[in-house]
Amino acid sequence: MPLHPPLRAAAPPIAIALLCAFPAAQAADADKILPSVTVTATGYAMSDNETPIATTALDRTELDRRGSANVGEALRGEPGIAVASDSAQGQNPVIRGLGRDSIVLLVDGMRFNSAQPAGAIASFMSLGLAEMVEVVRGGASVLYGTGALGGAINVLLPQAKFVDGARIDAGARFDSASEGLRGTAVTNIGHGDHALMIGVSTARIGDYDTPDGKAARTGYDSDALIGQYRFRIDGEQQLRVSAQLHRDEDVWYPGSTRPHPSNPASRSTTVRSPGQERSLFELGYSLQAGGDRPLNLDVRLYRQNMQRQIFAYANWLGRDIVTTRVDFETDGFDARGDWLVHPQHLLSAGVNAWEMRADPNRQMAAAPAFATFAENAPFDDARVRAIGAYVQDDMRFGALNVLAGLRHDKVTSDADSMSNGARTTGLAGADSALSGSLGAIYRITPLLRPYASYARAFRAPGMRERYESGLRGDGYFYAGSPEVEAEKADQFELGIKGSSDDFAYSLSAYHNRIDNYLTGRILSGAEAIAACGGPNAANCKKNVNLGSATIRGIEASLRWQIARGHWLSAAYSALRGDNDDLDEPLFQMPADELSLGWTGKVLDAVRADFTLRLVDRQDRVATVFTRGAEDETAGFVTADAGFTIPLERSQSLRVAVRNLADKTYHEHLADGLSGQELRAVGRSLQVSWRGSF
C-alpha cells in the first residue's frame, strides 16, 4: 500500500520504533502501565495482552482528558478508527473502513437497534456518564451476531455499588467554540444488600466556531438520566433493574443539505430532528459462583425504544416539507456464562434473541406550493427478528493461548407493505449464517507476544435497506430491495503486542474480504425509472449486493515512559479498500493518519499533555461507482494541548486548547456537497472540573 506524504516519511521510523525501541525502555517507579482489561472482546474480563484480538479501551480519566462530546469524537485518532459526520451531534465511528451499518453498538452489553436515517446512534450513548468505552476492531459476529463485520463498540455506564453510605461523582465543562455547557452527576447509595445508582447528564450547545466563522445549525440540547437498583440475594447472586433515558432536541444535520429537484439552482433542503429520544429498561440476574471450577452467569430481558423525528426543511420556504416520525422498538433477551471446566479451558456460551419493530409515519408536501401534506409511508409494520447461539473456548497451554468460537444465527424480516402501500408481496426475507473465530497468541516474553487470528462475520440487510424507498442524506432517492442478501466477511490478522511497567505497543496487519457487499448503486435510464420512478430517475440509487470488496490495512500503537513521569505515545493507521467488481478504490475509505502525544508532570502534581494529529491527503476515491461524486480531501495537521491540576478533596481542574493553530479542515468522511462539507471546530478553549464527595 503506497503512502502519501507526510505519512510516507513517518511510517519507517514508527515501524523501527515499534520493533526495536522497546528493549531500551527504562524502568521507572513513578508511573506504570497497567494491563488493559476489556470485557467486550471475549465476553468476560480479560487482559488485552492475552487475547489474539485488536482492542481499544478508554477509561473515564482518558475520556475526561479528551473532552469529547460523543463516542465518535472520543475515538477519533485511535488505530483503525475514523469518524463519519453529518453534524456536530452526528459523529459515527468507522472501524477498519466499515461504517455504522457494519458495527454493533452496545451500552452495558445491550445492543442498540435502529434503522438509522440520519445522525449517529452512538450519540445516544450518554458519553458524559460513561466509565469506559471498549472497542473490538475486526469481525466480532461470534459474540454479537449480525452487523459485526467491522467490530463492536461497548459503552459501559456506572453500576450500582454495594457501599455503605452515599457518594457523588460530578463534572462540568465549558468550551469556547460553541459556548457550550455540559454537566454530569452520579450518586451511589448503598446499605447492606441494597444498592442504588442515579446519574444525570445535561448539555446546552450553541453553534460552534470554525476558522471561517460560525458553523450554522450545529447547536443542540441534550439530557440523559440513568438509574439502577441491585439486590444481593447472597454472596453469589444478584438481581438488578436498570433504566436509561436520553433525549436530544433541535438537532440539525448540515452535511445533509442538498439541492431540491424542483429548482436545484436556488432551492435546497436540510435534514433536522426537532426531538429524538432513547429509552431502555432492563431486568437482570447474575451469578458468580466460586470454588475449584468457578461459574459466572448473566441473564437479562430488556426493552429499548429509539424515537426519531426526521424532517426535511426547505431552506427557501423556511419550513418543513417532509416530516417523518418513527419508533424503533426492540425487545431482547440475552443469556451468557463462562465456566472454568478445566485449568486449561475457560468455556463460555450464550444465546441472544431480539425483535425490532417500526411503523414510520411520513408526511410529504406536494409541489409546487408545498402547502398540502399527504401520507407517503416508506413501509408499514416492519419487523426484524434475530436469534443466535455461540460457544467459545479459551485454552491455555503454557505460554500459548488459543481462543476458538462458533456461532449460528438466523435473521428474518417482513413488512405489511412498502412504497406507500404499493407493494405488499415478496417482502419476507431470511438469512442464516455460521460465524467463527480462531486465534492464538504466544508469550515469548512479556514484551514479545505474536498472534494470528481468523474471524468469519456476517451482516443481514437492515430494515431500511430492504423496505424503505425515499430520499437519503447523500441527495439520492434510494429504492428499497427486499431481495438483497446478507454480507459475509472473512478477516485474517497477524500481529504482535506486549507491555512492561513503562512500555506498551501493538502492531498488526489485516485482510478482510466481504462477499455480497451491500451498498447503494447509482442507476440511470430505464433501470432508474423502474426502481425510483420518473420524478426521481435523475438521482436514483438501489440497494444491491456487489460481488465482493476487499479491505486491508496496518495499525500500530505504542506508549513509552521515556523519563520518570513523562510518556510518549503514537498511533498509526493505513488501509486500502477495493471494489473488486469495478477494480477501483472502495467508496468512502478513511485517509491514513498518525497521532503523536506526550504527557508529563510539569509541576509536583500538575500534568500537561500535547497531541499532534497528522492526516494524509485522501486521493483514493471511487470514480466509476459514484460517477465522480466522491472528491479528494486535502491532508491536515491539528494540535491539542492541556493541563490538569489536582485540587483538594478528590477534585481536579482541567484547561485545554483544541485545534491550537485554528486549522480549517474537514474529515474525508464528512458529509456534504463538494466544497460545502461541514468544517471541523476551530480553536476552542475547554475548562472542565471533576470531583467526588
Secondary structure, 3 states (H helix, E strand, C coil): CCCCCCHHHHHHHHHHHHHHHHHHCCCCCCCCCCCCEECCCCCCCEEHHHCCCEEEEEEHHHHHHHCCCCHHHHHCCCCCEEEEECCCCCEEEEECCECHHHEEEEECCEECCCCCCCCCHHHHCCHHHCCEEEEEECCCHHHHCCCCCCEEEEEECCCCCCCCEEEEEEEEEEECCCCEEEEEEEEEEEECCEEEEEEEEEEEECCCEECCEECCCCCEEEEEEEEEEEEECCCCEEEEEEEEEEEEEEEEEEEEEEECCCCCCCCEEEEEEEEEEEEEEEEEEEEEECCCCCEEEEEEEEEEEEEEEEEEEECCCCEEEEEEEEEEEEEEEEEEEEEEEECCEEEEEEEEEEEEEECCEEEEECCCCCCCEEECCCEECEEEEEEEEEEEEEEEECCEEEEEEEEEEEEEEECCEECCCCECCCCCEEEEEEEEEEEEEECCECCEEEEEEEEEEEECCCHHHHHCCEECCCCCEEECCCCCCCEEEEEEEEEEEEECCCEEEEEEEEEEEEECCEEEEEECHHHHHHHHCHHHHHHEEEEEECCEEEEEEEEEEEEEEEECCEEEEEEEEEEEEEECCCCEECCCCCCCEEEEEEEEECCCCCEEEEEEEEECCECCCCCCCCCCCCCCECCEEEEEEEEEEEECCCEEEEEEEECCCCCCCCCCCECCCCCCCCCCCCCEEEEEEEEEC
